[in-house]
Amino acid sequence: MAEIQVCSKADILRYITVVRLNFENAYPTRNDDEMALLIESWYSILKNYPREVCNEAVMQTLKRARFAPRIGDVVETIEKMQNVFQKSDSELWNELVKVTPQVWSLLQGYQDLDNKVTIKSLFDGLSPELKAYLHSSSGLRQLANYDYEQMSYERGRFMRIMPQVKEKEKTRRELPANVAVLVKGLEDKIQIADKKLLGGTVEENT
């Protein structure tokens, strides 16, 4: 299998040039430094995508553009291309419903260590969006014990919440690991500050 080539700065320069040729006065830059910053900003966003995907996304964006497309327009096109192969909310629900009878059966002998391991394995094999929705294998166990009425209610809740879950998972995947650590630390500090304002006592880790 051929190695997948990612987008390079030379590719970015070519994309910008193509847009400029199609749209007069697109991306005006006053000097080489501004041009270098323009290229760098596009590259930092597109560098992890395969070159062929970026090539197609730029051309698809140009095909529909009435004005000079921005980098956000190109990324939006890439995401639309990705969405074609992602499971719909209904498909995700069907995946979840399909596995619950097997989990219910295993729960009848849950004290068996092998059954616990199997349920954990079933949870790990679910789509990332489902794992985010359930949080853990205990969420899967709880769902497997629902009756028909409870499952009907849960389906409505699932369809309502899943778009938010997908968006959260998308944001999480796109965050570089070092930034994710900083954001998590910031959120922890905000929660500590909120608790202090409410008069709670918390121990801050140092």
Phi, psi and omega per residue, in radians:
M1 nan 2.295 -3.094
A2 -1.181 2.502 3.132
E3 -1.196 2.373 3.137
I4 -1.343 2.179 3.134
Q5 -1.650 2.264 3.141
V6 -1.555 2.935 -3.109
C7 -1.141 2.428 3.138
S8 -2.016 2.966 3.097
K9 -1.138 -0.549 3.068
A10 -1.111 -0.666 3.072
D11 -1.117 -0.743 -3.129
I12 -1.057 -0.776 3.122
L13 -1.056 -0.663 3.131
R14 -1.164 -0.740 3.131
Y15 -1.065 -0.812 -3.122
I16 -1.100 -0.699 3.120
T17 -1.122 -0.737 3.125
V18 -1.070 -0.768 3.133
V19 -1.111 -0.746 -3.139
R20 -1.103 -0.596 3.122
L21 -1.231 -0.481 -3.121
N22 -1.588 -0.406 -3.101
F23 -2.309 2.010 -3.124
E24 -1.103 2.401 3.106
N25 1.166 0.362 3.079
A26 -1.257 2.394 3.094
Y27 0.902 1.056 3.120
P28 -1.122 2.241 3.085
T29 -2.204 2.448 -3.043
R30 -1.579 -0.328 -3.118
N31 -2.778 3.099 -3.104
D32 -1.111 -0.587 -3.137
D33 -1.111 -0.727 3.126
E34 -1.180 -0.644 3.092
M35 -1.144 -0.717 3.115
A36 -1.095 -0.677 3.105
L37 -1.171 -0.662 3.105
L38 -1.095 -0.818 3.133
I39 -1.101 -0.757 -3.114
E40 -1.111 -0.690 -3.131
S41 -1.155 -0.735 3.080
W42 -1.135 -0.749 -3.089
Y43 -1.123 -0.724 -3.111
S44 -1.090 -0.460 -3.138
I45 -1.542 -0.639 -3.039
L46 -1.729 -0.091 -2.961
K47 -1.104 -0.399 -3.113
N48 -1.633 -0.049 3.118
Y49 -1.592 2.545 3.073
P50 -1.053 2.511 -3.108
R51 -0.990 -0.778 -3.095
E52 -1.107 -0.613 3.096
V53 -1.155 -0.762 3.124
C54 -1.130 -0.742 3.119
N55 -0.974 -0.854 -3.101
E56 -1.178 -0.691 -3.125
A57 -1.112 -0.734 3.122
V58 -1.089 -0.776 -3.122
M59 -1.190 -0.688 3.100
Q60 -1.134 -0.670 3.111
T61 -1.166 -0.768 3.114
L62 -1.061 -0.666 -3.079
K63 -1.061 -0.522 -3.066
R64 -1.863 -0.094 -3.004
A65 -1.364 2.334 3.013
R66 -1.716 -0.350 3.085
F67 -2.268 2.890 -3.130
A68 -1.000 2.071 -3.108
P69 -1.212 2.530 3.058
R70 -1.691 3.015 -3.119
I71 -1.074 -0.583 3.112
G72 -1.113 -0.562 3.098
D73 -1.174 -0.683 3.127
V74 -1.157 -0.770 3.122
V75 -1.105 -0.683 3.099
E76 -1.066 -0.681 3.088
T77 -1.137 -0.724 3.107
I78 -1.062 -0.756 -3.126
E79 -1.140 -0.637 3.082
K80 -1.141 -0.665 3.092
M81 -1.121 -0.706 3.124
Q82 -1.164 -0.673 -3.085
N83 -1.090 -0.439 3.118
V84 -1.017 -0.562 -3.055
F85 -1.819 0.057 3.103
Q86 -1.603 2.641 -3.128
K87 -1.250 2.435 3.046
S88 -1.277 2.955 3.105
D89 -1.055 -0.676 3.121
S90 -1.157 -0.694 3.114
E91 -1.157 -0.652 3.095
L92 -1.159 -0.716 3.102
W93 -1.091 -0.736 3.120
N94 -1.104 -0.642 3.081
E95 -1.091 -0.726 -3.124
L96 -1.204 -0.786 -3.135
V97 -1.113 -0.587 -3.107
K98 -1.136 -0.574 -3.057
V99 -1.563 -0.334 -3.047
T100 -1.112 -0.652 3.103
P101 -1.071 -0.651 3.129
Q102 -1.168 -0.688 3.109
V103 -1.144 -0.750 3.127
W104 -1.024 -0.753 3.135
S105 -1.086 -0.721 3.137
L106 -1.190 -0.534 -3.128
L107 -1.171 -0.381 3.131
Q108 -1.153 -0.412 3.055
G109 -2.184 0.774 -2.973
Y110 -1.127 -0.410 3.134
Q111 -1.157 -0.318 3.088
D112 -1.225 2.175 -3.099
L113 -1.029 -0.667 -3.134
D114 -1.076 -0.642 3.120
N115 -1.152 -0.706 3.098
K116 -1.073 -0.762 3.141
V117 -1.130 -0.700 -3.130
T118 -1.135 -0.741 3.110
I119 -1.095 -0.742 3.092
K120 -1.075 -0.668 3.124
S121 -1.164 -0.691 3.094
L122 -1.103 -0.714 3.103
F123 -1.103 -0.797 -3.119
D124 -1.095 -0.451 -3.107
G125 -1.484 -0.072 3.131
L126 -1.291 2.798 3.058
S127 -1.032 2.579 -3.116
P128 -0.939 -0.643 -3.137
E129 -1.122 -0.649 3.130
L130 -1.225 -0.681 3.109
K131 -1.135 -0.636 3.084
A132 -1.186 -0.629 -3.139
Y133 -1.199 -0.751 -3.087
L134 -1.444 -0.415 -3.127
H135 1.325 -0.734 -3.104
S136 -2.801 3.052 3.129
S137 -1.140 -0.406 3.094
S138 -1.154 -0.580 3.054
G139 -1.126 -0.650 3.091
L140 -1.184 -0.707 3.110
R141 -1.093 -0.742 3.139
Q142 -1.086 -0.776 -3.117
L143 -1.109 -0.640 -3.108
A144 -1.133 -0.366 -3.131
N145 -1.614 -0.007 -3.135
Y146 -1.234 2.546 3.033
D147 -1.529 -3.083 -3.055
Y148 -1.045 -0.772 -3.109
E149 -1.138 -0.747 3.129
Q150 -1.130 -0.680 3.135
M151 -1.176 -0.611 3.095
S152 -1.110 -0.759 3.093
Y153 -1.131 -0.738 -3.106
E154 -1.110 -0.618 3.128
R155 -1.088 -0.749 3.100
G156 -1.075 -0.758 3.108
R157 -1.110 -0.729 -3.139
F158 -1.036 -0.858 -3.108
M159 -1.137 -0.537 3.139
R160 -1.322 -0.647 -3.021
I161 -1.601 -0.504 -2.998
M162 -0.969 -0.687 3.086
P163 -1.003 -0.655 3.102
Q164 -1.199 -0.680 3.112
V165 -1.091 -0.777 3.132
K166 -1.062 -0.755 -3.126
E167 -1.140 -0.703 3.120
K168 -1.141 -0.741 3.122
E169 -1.138 -0.673 3.115
K170 -1.080 -0.794 3.118
T171 -1.110 -0.721 -3.139
R172 -1.106 -0.742 -3.134
R173 -1.139 -0.573 -3.073
E174 -1.419 -0.281 -3.129
L175 -1.320 2.180 2.998
P176 -1.022 2.604 -3.050
A177 -0.977 -0.745 -3.105
N178 -1.178 -0.620 3.108
V179 -1.229 -0.675 3.126
A180 -1.033 -0.708 3.117
V181 -1.103 -0.753 -3.136
L182 -1.152 -0.739 3.132
V183 -1.113 -0.742 3.116
K184 -1.073 -0.737 3.109
G185 -1.111 -0.676 3.099
L186 -1.124 -0.746 3.124
E187 -1.095 -0.699 3.112
D188 -1.078 -0.733 -3.132
K189 -1.149 -0.666 3.111
I190 -1.113 -0.740 3.131
Q191 -1.119 -0.683 3.105
I192 -1.104 -0.771 3.137
A193 -1.110 -0.712 3.128
D194 -1.080 -0.757 -3.133
K195 -1.125 -0.662 3.119
K196 -1.143 -0.682 3.132
L197 -1.143 -0.527 3.141
L198 -1.488 0.019 3.073
G199 1.550 0.167 3.122
G200 -1.417 2.847 3.095
T201 -1.962 2.201 3.139
V202 -2.302 2.666 3.069
E203 -1.800 2.054 -3.115
E204 -1.534 2.243 3.097
N205 -1.259 2.378 3.107
T206 -2.122 nan nan
